[in-house]
């Protein structure tokens, strides 16, 4: 039995994008909310497009497990489009949309990690679950404490995006057996 390492390049790029966004947010927490709204809306749109392509790529092979990708892509595209079209209103509703999106995304990643546990192994599963629980905790803090959100938006968002990025990078690298790996044709 031969072991192979397969890299999901789309997931890896998405993870690196989130990591870079997190670092940028942590380094510049005092930027105007309008700029942050525009940056996050563009990232959400890109993320939604990537998730939609992943859904299209995998739906023929894993029909019942790809609905989460479709839900995540629709939520990301909707939130990103809304924020990009009206950044002033986006500043007001940012303290609801971003934490909700982060909670939905963390839940989806936790479910996906559970589904992929037989392929990726226990260590990756536990690491992804812990990182996503941290991300969900930050999102809940941001959602239910608007003053905390206003004061620490840059710091909390940066931490959440770094966690999402690291989690995506971990999920992108799969060490699998020849028998358990199903290669998808595009």
N, C-alpha and C positions, 0 to 999 in steps of 0.2 A: 504494500500500500504506500503510494507516493504522496507526499504532502506538497501542496502548492500554495503560493501566496498570490492572491488576486487583488488588484487595486481597482476600486470603483472611482474612476477619475472625476466624474461629476460630483460625487459626494465629497471627494478630497478638495476639489476647487471650492465647493460651497463652504466647507469647513474652514479653509484658509481665508475665504472672504469674510466670514463671520469673525475669525480671529483678528484679522486686520482691522475690521470695523470696531471691535472691542478695544484694541490698543489705541486706535484713533480717538475713540470716545473717552477713554481714561486719560489720555494726554491733553485733551482740549475740552474739559467739562464746562468751561465758561462760555462756550460759543452760544450764539443766539439759538433760541428754540426753533426759529424758522429754518435755519440751516440744518439743524438736526432732523426736523420733520422731513425736509426734502431728501436728505441723505438716507434716512430710514425708509422712506417711501420707495426710493429707487432700489434699495437692497431688498425690500419686500417684493417688489415686482420681479426682480431677477430671481429671487428665491422661488416665487410662485411659478415662474416659467421653467426653472430647473425641475421642480417637483412635478409639473405637468408633463415634461418630457420623460421623467422617470416613470410616471404613471402609464404613458403611452408605450414606453419600452417594455414594461413588465406585465401589463394587463393581460396579454395573450397567454402568458405562462403561469401566472399566479393570480387568477381572477379574484378570488375571495379575499386576498390580503392586500390588494392595491387600492382599495377605497380610501384608506388613510392618506395616501399620496394625493388623491384627487381632492379630498377635503382640505388638506393643508395648502395645496396650490390655489384653490378657490379663495380660501381665507386670506392668504398672502397677497394674491392679486387684488382682491377687493380692498383690503386695508391699505395697500400701497397706492392704488389708484385714487382712493378717497383722500389720502394725505397729500398726494402730489397735486391733485386738482385744486385743493383749497388748504394751503398751509396755515392760514390764520385760524380757521376752524380746527385744523389738525392740532394746533397747539393746545386748544381747549380739550379736545377729546383724546389727546395723546395719552393721558394718564389712564384711559380705559382701554383703548385699542391695543397698545403695545403690550401691556401685561397680559391681556386676554390671549393675544396671539402667542406670547411666550409660553403661557400655560398650555394652550392647545398643542403647540409644537413640542413641548417637553413630554406631554402625554403620548403623542404620536411616536416620538423617539423611544419612549419606554416600552410601548407595545411592540414596536419594530425590533427592539433589542431582545424582547422575550421570544418573538417569532424566530429570530435569527440565532438564538442561543445554541441550538444543536450544531450550527455551522461555525459560529465564531468562538464558542467555548465559554466557560464560566467566568474567567478573568475579565474578558471584554464585556460580558453581560453585566457583571457587578460594577465595573468601572463606569459604564454608560449609565446604568441606573442611578448610581450615586451622583454623577455629574448632572443628570436631568432632575433629580430631586433638589439639588442645590439651585438649579435654574428655576424650578417651579417655586421654591421658597422665595427667591428674589422677586419673582413675578407677583406672588400673592402679597408680599410686603408692599410692592409698588401699587397694586390695585386697591388695597384697603386702607392705605395711609397716604392720602393725597399730599399732605404737607411733607412727608418723607419723600414722596415722589418728586415734588418740586425742588426740594433741597438737594437731593442726591441722585437726580436723574442720570447725570453723566456717569457717576461711579457705578450705580447699580446696573444700568444698561450695558456699560462696558464689561462688567463682570459676567453678566448673562451672555453676552455675545461671545466672549472668550470661552465660556463653558460650552456653548453650542458649537463653536468652531472646533474645540478639542474633541468633543463627542463625535462630530461628523468625521473628523480625520481618523479617529479610532475605528469608527464603523466602516470607513472606506477600505481599510486593510483587512482582508479576510485570509486567515490561514486555514485551509480546508483540505480534506481528503479528496482523492480522485473520485471516489464513489459518491460522495455527498455533494459535489459541486455540479451545478447545472449551468452551463454557459448559455446565455441568452443571445440570440441572433438579432441584430438590428436591421 
